[in-house]
Amino acid sequence: MNRYCLTLDLIDDPELIAAYEEIHQHIWPEIYISINEAGIEKMEIYRLGTRLFMIMEVNDSFSFEKKADMDNGNEKVQEWEKLMWKYQQALPGAKPGEKWMLMDKIFEL
C-alpha cells in the first residue's frame, strides 16, 4: 500500500470554508465510487486556516494518470470538480488547472 500527501488552498472566506466543510460531510455517492474504483482505499483531508492537507492510501492498481483519465471521462466527477473550484484556489506555482499538489516526504520516524 502506498501513501500520498497532497495540499491545496481554499479561498479565504469563512462562509465558503464552512460550506466546503459541510459539502464534505455528505459527498456525492458517485464521487465516493470514483475514488474507490481508482484504487484509493483511504482518504483524509485536514484543514488549517485556508490550507488543506490530504492523505491518500492507495492499492497497487492506483496511478495518478489512471485517476485523471477516469475523472475526465466521468460527467459527475467533472460536475463535482467544477463545484469545488468555487471554494478552492490553486497554490502558487501550480500549473493552469492544477489543484491538489503532491507533497514531498522529507522525514519519517
N, C-alpha and C positions, 0 to 999 in steps of 0.2 A: 504494500500500500504506500502510495506517495502522498505527500502533503505539500500544498502550495499556499502561499500567503500573498494576498493582493491588497491594494489600497486605492482609495478614491475619495474625493471630497464632495460634500453636499453644499448646496447654495446656503449662504449664511442668512437664513431667515427662520426664526423659531417656529412659525406656523408651518412652513414647508417641511422642516425637520420632523415636527410632530406628526404630520400627515404621512411622511415617508415611513416612520416607525410603525404607525398604525397599519399601513398597507402591508408591511412585512409580518404583521401578526396573522394575516389571512391571505397568503399568496394564492394566486390563481392555481387551480388544480393542474392546468396544462403546463405551468411553469415548474411545479414540483416534478411532474412526469418528465419534462425535458431535462431537468437537472439529473434525475435518476438514470434516465436512459443514456446519458452521456458518460456514465461511469463515475459520477460523483456520489459517494456514499455518505459523506457527512459534510455539512457546510454550516459555518457560524459567521455572523457579522457582528462586530463590535463598533461602538462609536465613542469618540472623544471630541466634543465640540462639533466641528464640521468634518472631521477626518473619520473615514470608515476603514475598518480592517477586516478582511475576510480570510478565514482559514477553510481550505477545502481538503478533504481526504478523499482520494480517488483510487479506483481499482486499476488493474493493468490495461483495461480497454479504453481508458481516458486519454485523450490528447486535446490540446487547445485547438488544433486545426479541425479535428472531428467535431468538437463542440461548436466551433464557429460555423462550419458547414451545416450542421443540424439546425442551428439557430437561424441562419439565413434562409433556410427552407421552411421555417415554421412561422406561419402568419401570426399566431397568438404570441409567440416569443417576441416577434417584431413589434407587436402592439404594446407589450409589456415594456420593452426597451425604450420605445418612444415615450411612454408614460414616465419612465424612470428619469429621462433627461429633464423633466420638469423640476426634479429635485436635485439632480447630480450635476457636478461640473468637473471637467477634466483637470487633471493635475498639471502643474507647469511641466513642460517638456513632453507632454503627451502628443502623439500623432493625431491628425484630424480624425475625429470619430472614435478615438481610443478612450475607453472608460477605465475599467479596473486595470491597474498596472501591477505586474508581477514584482514582488519584492525579493531581494537577495538575502539569503540567510547569512548572518555574519558571526553567529555564536550558537553553540549548543552545549548543554551541560549533561 
